[in-house]
Amino acid sequence: MGNPTDFSNSIYETHFGLTFGRSITTMDAPLHGKYRRLFQAAFTPQMLGALRLRFEKVMNALVDSFAHKGMADLVRELRFIFRSLSFSI
């Protein structure tokens, strides 16, 4: 499974990429390993725990912005906005 020539994730880039954008989960080696090492060092349980209140505040504000509708397309409403608001400086 580690041979990207025989077991490539490229098909996911076409389908998931249209909805979610480029993702480390759809990258083949060696690019996947390079990004995984970068992210693994930054997203430890301790770091994510320290950001929990910030994530909750952002998520509550986002849900409040469409809760009055009674329904939502969560991918459309949250996918880029949560990421950008949660990690902006």
C-alpha positions as CSV (number, residue, x, y, z in Angstrom):
1,M,0.0,0.0,0.0
2,G,3.0,2.3,0.4
3,N,3.7,2.3,-3.3
4,P,1.9,5.3,-4.8
5,T,2.4,4.0,-8.4
6,D,0.2,1.0,-7.6
7,F,-2.0,2.3,-4.8
8,S,-2.5,6.0,-5.5
9,N,-4.8,8.4,-3.7
10,S,-5.1,10.6,-6.8
11,I,-8.8,9.5,-7.4
12,Y,-9.7,11.2,-4.1
13,E,-8.3,14.5,-5.2
14,T,-10.8,14.6,-8.0
15,H,-13.8,13.7,-5.9
16,F,-13.1,15.0,-2.4
17,G,-11.0,17.8,-3.7
18,L,-14.0,19.4,-5.4
19,T,-15.8,19.5,-2.1
20,F,-13.2,19.9,0.6
21,G,-10.1,21.2,-1.2
22,R,-6.7,19.6,-1.3
23,S,-6.0,17.5,1.8
24,I,-3.1,15.6,3.3
25,T,-5.4,12.6,3.4
26,T,-5.4,12.4,-0.4
27,M,-1.7,13.0,-0.9
28,D,0.6,10.1,-2.0
29,A,4.1,9.5,-0.7
30,P,6.5,11.2,-0.4
31,L,4.5,14.4,-0.2
32,H,2.1,12.9,2.4
33,G,4.9,12.0,4.7
34,K,6.4,15.5,4.5
35,Y,3.2,17.2,5.4
36,R,2.2,14.6,8.1
37,R,5.5,15.3,9.9
38,L,4.8,19.0,9.9
39,F,1.2,18.7,11.1
40,Q,2.0,16.0,13.7
41,A,4.4,18.2,15.5
42,A,1.9,21.1,15.5
43,F,-1.3,19.3,16.4
44,T,-0.5,17.5,19.6
45,P,-3.4,16.7,22.1
46,Q,-2.0,19.4,24.4
47,M,-2.0,22.1,21.7
48,L,-5.5,21.2,20.6
49,G,-6.7,21.2,24.2
50,A,-5.3,24.7,24.6
51,L,-7.4,25.8,21.6
52,R,-10.6,24.1,22.7
53,L,-12.3,27.3,24.0
54,R,-11.4,29.2,20.8
55,F,-12.8,26.4,18.6
56,E,-16.0,26.4,20.7
57,K,-16.4,30.1,20.5
58,V,-15.9,30.1,16.7
59,M,-18.3,27.1,16.2
60,N,-21.0,28.7,18.4
61,A,-20.9,31.9,16.4
62,L,-21.0,30.0,13.1
63,V,-24.0,27.9,14.2
64,D,-25.8,31.0,15.5
65,S,-25.4,32.6,12.1
66,F,-27.6,29.9,10.4
67,A,-29.6,28.3,13.3
68,H,-32.6,30.5,12.6
69,K,-33.0,28.7,9.3
70,G,-33.7,25.4,11.0
71,M,-31.3,23.6,8.7
72,A,-27.9,24.0,7.1
73,D,-25.5,22.5,4.5
74,L,-22.7,22.1,7.0
75,V,-20.0,21.6,4.4
76,R,-21.0,24.9,2.7
77,E,-21.6,26.8,6.0
78,L,-18.5,25.6,7.9
79,R,-15.7,24.1,5.8
80,F,-13.6,27.1,5.1
81,I,-14.9,29.6,7.6
82,F,-14.2,27.4,10.7
83,R,-10.7,26.7,9.5
84,S,-9.9,30.3,8.7
85,L,-11.5,31.8,11.8
86,S,-10.0,29.2,14.2
87,F,-6.4,29.6,13.0
88,S,-6.3,33.2,12.1
89,I,-4.0,35.4,14.2
